[in-house]
Amino acid sequence: MDGNGRWAAAKGLPRLEGHRRGAERLIETIDSCIDLGVTTLTVFAFSAENWKRPLEEVSGLFKLGEWILRAHLARLEKRNVRLRVIGDITALPEFVRGPLEDVMESSKGNSAFTLVVALNYGARQEIVAAAQAIAADVAAGKLTPAAVDWSVVEARLQTAGMPDPDLIIRTSGEFRLSNFLLLQSAYAEIVFASVFWPDFDKAQLQLALAEFAKRERRFGQTGAQLQPTSTK
């Protein structure tokens, strides 16, 4: 969800106002996804590298996130949304971590839509942690090196049990993944939207889904004619 700060700067507004508008856009996007039949949405809300931003902005982001969660909790519950989080949330302030954990627990039975929020997340960090877990199991004799295959790695990723993304959308005209779901996106289709995230409305989402529907997904199988089964 890139471009909040640049959106605000272009309008002569504080960066945090861009983040506030971006947070509201997320709630609208959840509604749009549900209306369009998408069942899982993963959003990159705060990366492991975002701590390098000015302290005032980081603090403001967490306060904004906590406010958005509380303000829209009833709306999310009404729409039967389940919340999951990937990333190391132990480093987050308690006023954010506490409500997040409460909502994850209270919504775990919801089944209409799954919202996965990547907070203090980085794919390289995730891969390192998975490798360390595998190494520990090998050292303890619980696993042999020869037994390490993709299923073993996948089970130790933070997304274990979740579907791999079919479609990744990057807003603001940037053309990179920025340490997001690097292993899980091996066969994902990627759409780069030129608009900043606060301007990514339902029409923009429909354009991205229409582009996805035109893609021929082969998953490494030359000449195979495979049709997408879902959009996430």
N, C-alpha and C positions, 0 to 999 in steps of 0.2 A: 504494500500500500504506500507507494512512493510519491513524493512531491508535495507533501503538506506544507513544508517550510517555503518552498519556491512559490506555491500558490498564494500563500500569505504575503510574501515579499512583493509579488506582482500586483497585489491589491493594496500595498502600503499598510499591511496589518502585522501585528506581532506574530512570531512563529507559532506560539501556543494557540493562537486563534486558528491557524491552519490545522493544527493537530486536533483542536476541538471539532472543527468542521469535518475532518477526516474520520473522527470517531463516530459522528452522527451518520456519515456516509456508510460506515460499516453496518450499523443497525439497519439502514435502508437496504443494503446489499443482502443481508440475511433474509429480509422479507422477499426480495426479488428472487433469490435463489430458491426459496421454498415455493414461491409462485410458479417458477419455471421448471420445477421438478428435480433440481439438484439436491442431493441428500447429504453431502459432506463439503464443508468449506474450511480450508486451513489458511489462516492469515498470519503474516509475519509482522507482529506488533512491535517487538523490541528485540534487537539482535544483541549478541554477546559483545559486539563492538560498539554499540550505542552508548555504553558507559563513558566513552571518550568525549561525548558531547558536553556542552556547558552544564554545570551542576543545576542551574536554575531551570534549564529546559528539561533535564532528566527528571527532576523533582516534579515539575509541572506535568510531565507525561504520566507519571504514576498517579498523581492526584486526579488527573483527568480520567484515567482508566478506572479508578475506583468510583468516581462519580457516575460515569457512563454505566458501569455494571449495576450500581444500585438503582439508577434512574430507570433502567430498562429491564430490570429483573423480572417484573410481572409480565411484561410483553414477551420476553423470551420463554417464560414458563407457559404462557398461554399458547404459544406456537409449538410447544412440545420440543424445545431445543435442548440438546445435551451439550454441556461444556466440557471440553478436555483441554489440557495445557501440555505443551512440550517445552523443554528447556529447563534450566536450573532455577526454580522459583525460590529456593532457599535464600538466595541473595537479595530478594525483593523486600521492600519495607513491609512490616507487619500489616499496616493499614490496607495494603493491596493484597498481600498473600492470604490473609485471613478470609476476606470475602470470596476470593477466588476458590479457596479450598471448600468453603461452605457451599458455593454454587455447584462445584464439581460433584460434591457428595449429594446434594439435594436433587440434581438433575440427571443422575446416572441412570435412572430408569426411563428417561425420555427417549423417544425413538423416531420421531418424525424427521429430525435434522440434527446433525452433529457439527458443532462449531469447535474447531481446533485452533487454539491461540498459541503461537510461538512467542514465548516470553523469555528473555535472556537466553536465546537459542542461537546456536551456530552449528552448521552441519559438520564442520571439521572437528569441533569439540565433541559432537555426538559420536562421530566415527572413532575418535581416540578413546572415548569412554567404552564403546563397544569392544574395541581391540583389547583394552585393559581387562574387561570382564572375561573375555575369551581366554586371555593369557593366564588369568588367575585360575580359571577352571582347568586349564591344561596343567598348570603347576600343581594343582590339588589332586590331579589324577581323575577328575570328573569328565574329562574330555581329551581325546587324542588329537594331535594336529591333523591327522588324515581325515578326521570326522568333521572338520570345519568346512562347511559349505555355505551357500547363500542363506539357507534357512536358519543356520546357527547365527550368522551375523544379523539377519533381519530380526530375530527374536530378541536381540540385545540393543536394538535401536529404540529410541524413545517413541517411535510410531508403531511399535509392535502391536499387532492386532488391528491396525487401521489399514484401509485400502491405500495403495500407491496413488498419487495424483494422476488423473488423466489429462488435466489441463492446468498449466501454470500461466497466470496473467501477471505481467509486470507493467505497472503504470509509469507515467511521467516521461516516456521516451527513452528510458535507459535500456540497454541491451545486455544485461548480465543477470545471473542468478543470485549473486551476493551472498554466498554461503547458506543457501536455503535448500533443504531437502536434496542434497547432492546425490545420494545413493537412490533415494526413493523416486527421483525424477528421471531415472535412466531412460524410460520410454514415454515420458509425458510429452504432450504437445505444448508448445510455448507460443503465447500471443503477447506481443509488445504493443501496449496502448500508448498513444502519444499524449493523452491528457493526464493532468495531475490527479492524484487520488480523490481529492474533494470534488472533482468534476466527473468522476467515474460513476455515472448513474445507471439506471436500469437499461436504457437504450445502449450504452456502451457495453454493458454485460451481454446483452443480446447479440451485439455485433461480434463479441469474442466467442460466444457459443456457436454462432453461425459459421465463423471461420473454423472452429474446431470440427464442426459437423462435415466440413468439406475435406478434411484431412484424411488421407489413406494411411491407416495405422497397420504397420507390418510387423512390429516387434522383432525386427531382425530376420524375418522370414521373407526372403526375396520373392516378389510376385504374388504374395498372399493378398487376398481381398478381404480384409477384416473391417468390420463396422464397429464404431464405438458403442459400448454397452451402457455407459453412464457418463455423467460429467461431474467432476468433483473439484 
